[in-house]
Amino acid sequence: MADDKKKSYPKIPRANWFSLRDRFRQKPPSEVTVSYLSSALGITEPSAANLIPPLKALGLVGKDNKLTDLAFEWRDDATYAGACEKMLESTYPTEVRELYHDSSATLRDVAGWFSKHLRIGESAASNIASLYLLLLEQDPKGKESAAKPKATGAPAKAAPRARAALPSLKEAARVGRKPDNTGDSGQGGDGEKGQGQPRGFSPKLHVDIQIHISPDSTAEQIDKIFESMAKYLPLKG
């Protein structure tokens, strides 16, 4: 069980967490050093040095800088969830584990708990809470699911209104239409058929156009749509 009087908790970025798992799965290092972490994760040595203490605090790396048995459980998908559960129990106090124990836990709530009990700022508390929630997920494919955007509850961005572009579209259609002749009806064709029909008569064509624009379209993309329509829509007789 974790010591409830601890004053600090591990912080490891999500990307580094899964990248390191991949490295350990490909070839376990004989020793986890600052130089190894820097090269394996593509980060600076000062940043790599900051990862050593949390890896040891979680029990993944021993005092001799070698991988522990828990690290080998953590790297394998089949035993990943069990390893995460062990790290939760050995690292975090009972209270926070009882309050936030499933997927309903939010970053805001968990970070608030750490901020209150450790008397630290929001940024530091969020970093601690992020790793706690990552362990709580117990999902070895977390790297893939994190790459997909999650719904945040925010309203979908409305598509920019295209009404202002319509006059230019109408104007383009008007330019492409032949003007109507309104000459004397007596100058029509032969016999009764020609009476009442102006010479050079051109029938009017009424076209209804529906435009469906994705809410994700930018103003520039919408302008391009109407520019193309203005180019190809005019009727040519």
C-alpha positions in Angstrom: 0.0 0.0 0.0 1.3 3.5 -0.8 2.4 5.8 2.0 -0.4 8.3 2.4 2.0 10.9 3.7 4.0 11.2 0.5 4.6 14.7 -0.7 5.4 14.0 -4.3 4.2 11.7 -7.1 5.7 10.6 -10.4 5.2 12.6 -13.7 5.8 11.0 -17.1 4.4 12.4 -20.3 2.0 10.0 -22.1 4.1 10.0 -25.3 7.3 9.0 -23.4 5.3 6.3 -21.5 4.3 4.4 -24.6 7.5 5.0 -26.5 9.5 3.5 -23.7 7.2 0.5 -23.6 7.9 -0.1 -27.3 11.7 0.2 -26.7 11.6 -2.2 -23.8 9.5 -4.7 -25.9 11.9 -4.5 -28.8 15.1 -5.0 -26.7 15.3 -4.5 -22.9 18.3 -2.4 -21.9 20.9 -3.8 -19.6 20.7 -0.5 -17.7 18.4 2.5 -17.8 20.6 5.5 -17.9 20.1 9.2 -18.8 22.0 8.6 -22.1 19.8 5.6 -22.9 16.6 7.5 -22.3 17.8 10.5 -24.2 18.6 8.5 -27.3 15.6 6.1 -27.1 13.1 8.9 -26.7 14.8 11.6 -28.7 14.8 14.1 -25.8 17.5 16.2 -24.2 19.6 14.7 -21.4 18.1 17.1 -18.8 14.6 15.9 -19.8 15.8 12.3 -19.7 17.3 12.8 -16.2 13.8 13.9 -15.0 12.4 10.5 -16.0 14.7 8.4 -13.9 13.1 9.2 -10.5 9.5 8.5 -11.6 10.5 5.3 -13.2 12.1 4.2 -9.9 9.1 5.5 -7.9 6.8 3.4 -9.9 9.0 0.3 -9.5 9.9 -0.1 -13.2 13.6 0.6 -12.6 15.5 -0.6 -9.5 18.2 1.2 -7.5 20.8 -0.4 -9.7 19.1 1.2 -12.8 18.1 -2.2 -14.1 14.7 -3.2 -15.2 12.5 -4.9 -12.5 10.2 -7.8 -12.9 7.4 -5.3 -12.9 8.9 -3.6 -16.0 8.7 -6.8 -17.9 5.0 -7.2 -16.9 4.4 -3.5 -17.9 5.9 -3.9 -21.4 3.8 -6.9 -22.4 0.2 -6.3 -23.5 -1.1 -9.4 -21.8 0.1 -8.3 -18.3 0.0 -4.5 -18.8 -3.3 -4.0 -16.9 -2.1 -6.0 -13.9 1.2 -4.0 -13.8 -0.7 -0.7 -13.9 -2.8 -1.9 -11.0 0.3 -2.8 -8.9 1.7 0.7 -9.6 -1.5 2.4 -8.5 -1.6 0.4 -5.3 2.1 0.9 -4.4 2.4 4.6 -5.4 -0.8 6.4 -4.6 -2.7 6.9 -1.3 -5.9 5.0 -0.5 -8.1 8.0 -0.5 -7.4 9.1 -4.1 -7.7 5.5 -5.3 -11.1 5.2 -3.6 -12.4 8.5 -4.9 -11.2 8.0 -8.5 -11.2 4.4 -9.4 -12.8 4.1 -12.9 -13.1 5.8 -16.3 -15.6 8.4 -14.9 -12.7 10.2 -13.2 -11.7 13.5 -14.8 -8.4 15.2 -15.1 -9.9 18.3 -13.4 -11.1 16.4 -10.4 -8.0 14.3 -9.9 -5.7 17.3 -10.4 -7.8 19.2 -7.9 -7.2 16.5 -5.3 -3.4 16.5 -5.8 -3.3 20.3 -5.8 -5.2 20.5 -2.5 -3.3 17.8 -0.7 0.2 18.7 -2.0 -0.4 22.4 -2.1 1.0 22.7 -5.6 0.1 24.7 -8.7 -2.4 23.6 -11.4 0.2 22.7 -13.9 2.2 20.3 -11.6 -1.0 18.8 -10.3 -2.3 18.2 -13.9 1.0 16.4 -14.8 0.6 14.1 -11.7 -3.0 13.5 -12.4 -2.4 12.7 -16.1 -0.1 9.8 -15.2 -2.6 8.6 -12.5 -5.4 8.5 -15.1 -3.1 6.8 -17.6 -2.5 4.0 -15.1 -6.2 3.9 -14.3 -7.0 3.3 -18.0 -4.9 0.1 -18.0 -5.1 0.1 -21.8 -1.9 -1.1 -23.6 -3.2 0.5 -26.8 -3.6 3.8 -25.2 -1.1 5.4 -27.6 -3.4 4.6 -30.6 -6.6 5.7 -28.9 -5.0 8.9 -27.8 -4.2 9.8 -31.4 -7.9 9.9 -32.2 -9.7 13.1 -31.2 -12.1 12.7 -28.4 -15.4 14.5 -28.1 -15.1 17.3 -25.6 -18.8 18.3 -25.4 -18.1 21.6 -27.0 -20.6 22.6 -29.7 -19.6 21.8 -33.2 -18.2 24.8 -35.1 -20.9 26.1 -37.5 -20.0 26.4 -41.1 -19.4 30.0 -42.2 -22.5 31.5 -43.7 -22.4 31.4 -47.5 -25.3 33.8 -48.0 -23.0 36.8 -48.8 -21.5 34.9 -51.8 -24.8 34.2 -53.4 -25.3 37.6 -55.2 -22.1 37.1 -57.2 -23.4 33.6 -58.1 -26.7 35.0 -59.4 -24.9 37.7 -61.3 -22.7 35.0 -63.0 -25.8 33.1 -64.0 -27.5 36.2 -65.3 -24.4 37.1 -67.5 -24.5 33.6 -69.1 -28.2 33.9 -70.0 -29.4 35.3 -73.3 -31.6 38.4 -73.1 -35.2 38.0 -74.0 -36.5 39.6 -77.2 -39.8 41.5 -76.8 -40.4 42.5 -80.4 -43.8 42.9 -82.0 -45.9 39.7 -81.9 -46.9 40.4 -85.5 -43.4 39.7 -86.6 -43.4 36.1 -85.6 -43.3 33.1 -87.9 -45.6 32.0 -90.6 -49.3 31.5 -90.0 -50.9 31.3 -86.5 -48.0 29.4 -85.0 -45.7 32.4 -85.4 -48.2 34.9 -84.0 -47.4 36.0 -80.4 -43.9 34.6 -80.5 -41.0 37.1 -80.5 -38.3 36.6 -83.1 -35.3 34.9 -81.6 -37.3 33.5 -78.7 -35.1 31.8 -76.0 -36.9 29.8 -73.3 -36.1 30.6 -69.7 -34.5 27.9 -67.5 -35.0 27.9 -63.8 -32.4 26.0 -61.8 -32.5 25.2 -58.1 -29.1 24.5 -56.5 -28.5 23.0 -53.1 -25.1 23.4 -51.6 -24.0 21.2 -48.7 -20.9 22.5 -47.0 -19.1 20.6 -44.2 -18.9 22.4 -40.9 -15.2 21.9 -41.0 -14.8 23.9 -44.2 -12.7 27.0 -44.0 -13.8 30.4 -45.4 -11.1 30.0 -48.1 -12.5 26.6 -49.2 -16.0 28.0 -49.4 -14.8 30.9 -51.6 -13.2 28.3 -53.9 -16.5 26.5 -54.1 -18.4 29.5 -55.3 -15.5 30.6 -57.5 -15.8 27.3 -59.4 -19.5 27.5 -59.6 -19.4 31.0 -61.0 -17.0 29.7 -63.6 -18.9 26.7 -64.8 -22.6 27.4 -63.9 -23.5 30.1 -66.5 -25.8 28.7 -69.2 -24.4 29.1 -72.7 -26.9 29.1 -75.6 
